[in-house]
């Protein structure tokens, strides 16, 4: 693994940490227990990713062999059924999901670029795993954002004619 790939791995840890912090803040801002639990669950997934990436980084940085070898990555996050929950409403909810989508998109683009520029098939495999994690969250948040957006427009009197 070359120096650039170590930097990318460190950045991946930071991306996951930012996600963890954001989802914990979202959990703290909602009054609905189920919604809080959902955000805490997503934050927990991010924490697993952080731990796995740190372990991988530490293992690789101390290894004589600089080939990237990773075992048992956390599974792709499951989709949470937001429609069954009484989510906190209004512009705060829209903002949380909009920011979540943007964070996940930025992470996906970062990992796609890293995969494209990498010469290591093992590193490319790692980046593809990271892309799948982020896609799972992004799709989940995008779907829920669209549902909330319709509700918000209706509440504001912007319903279609």
N, C-alpha and C positions, 0 to 999 in steps of 0.2 A: 504494500500500500504506500503510495507516495505522499509527500507533504500536503499536496492539494486535497487529497482524499481525507487526510486527517482533519484538515480545516473544515471540509464539508461535513464530516461526522460531528465535529464540535458544533457547527451551525445547526445541525439536525437536533442536537440536544437542546440548544437554545430555542429553536422553533417549538419543540414539544413543551418546554418550560413556559414559554409565553402562552401557549394554548391552555396549559394547566392553570396558570394564574387567571387568565381571562374567564375560563369556565367556572372557577371558584368564585370570582367576583359576581358572575351572573347568578350563581346559586345563592349567594348572600343577598342579592337584590330582590329575589322573588319571595312572595309570601306563601305561595302554593307549595306544600310539602312534596307532592309528586314531581313537580317541576324542579324543585331544589334537588331532589334525589337523582333526577335525570342528568342535570348538569354536573352533579358530584360524580355520577357514574362515568360521564365523558371525561371529566378531570382525572378520574382514577385510571382510565385507559391511557391518557396522556402520561400519567406518572409511570405506568408500566413501560411505556415506550421510552421514557427518560432513563429508567433503570436499565433496560435492555441495551440502549445505545451507549450508556456510560460503561456498562460491563464490557461491551464489545470494544469500545475505545481503549479501556484499560488493558484488556487482553491483547489487543493488537499493538498498543504502544510499548508493551513490555516484551513482546515476542521477538525472538531472533529472526524468525520467518516473517516477512512482511506481507505475505499473502493474506488476503481477507478471508476469514472463515467464520461464518456465524451459524449458530444452531438455534433452533426453537424460537423464532421470533414470535412475539405476541400475535394472536390471531387478529385478523381484520375485525374492526369493531362491528358489533351487531347494530342493526337499525332500531332505534327507539321509536315506539309508536306514539308520536306527539299528539295525534288526533284524539287519543283517549284521555288526554290530560286537560285540565282547566288551566291553560297557560296564562301567565301574567299578560295583560293586554296593553295596547297602546303603542306609542312611539318607542318606549323603552324596549319592548319585546322586538319590534322591528329592528331597532338598532343592534340589539344583541345578535340576532340571527344574521343581519347584514354583515356585521363585523366578522362574525364567525365564518361566513362564506368567503369573505375576502382573505382572511387569514389562511384558510385551507387552500384557496386558489394560489396564493403567493407561495405557500410551501410546495404545492404540486409543481409549479413552474420552476422553483429552485431545484427540486430533485430531478425534473426532466432535463434541465440544463446540465446538471452534474452527470447524469447518465450519458448524455450525448457527448460530453467532453472527456469521459473516463476511458482509459485504455484497458481497464481491468474488468473482466467478465463478472468476477465476484462482486466488485463495487457496483456494477450495473444492476446485479441482482438485488443488492441491498437497496439501491435507489428505487427500484421497481416496487419492493416491499413497502417502502416509505410512501410512495405515490398511492398505493392501494389503501393504506391507512387513511391518508388525507382525503382521498376521493370518497371514502365511506362517510366521513364527517361532513364533507362539503355537500354531497347529495342530500343527506339528511337535513342539513340546515337550509339548503336551497328550497327543498320541498316545503318545509315548515314556514319559511319566510314568505313564500308565495301564498300560502293559506292565510297567514296573518295580514298580508298586504291587502288581500280582498276584504277581510273583515274591517281593517282600518279605513279603507276607502269608503266602505258602506257607512261606518260610524261618522265619517267626516262629511257625508252627503255627496260623495263623488261616485255613487253607484251608477252603472251604465243605464242609459235610457231604455 
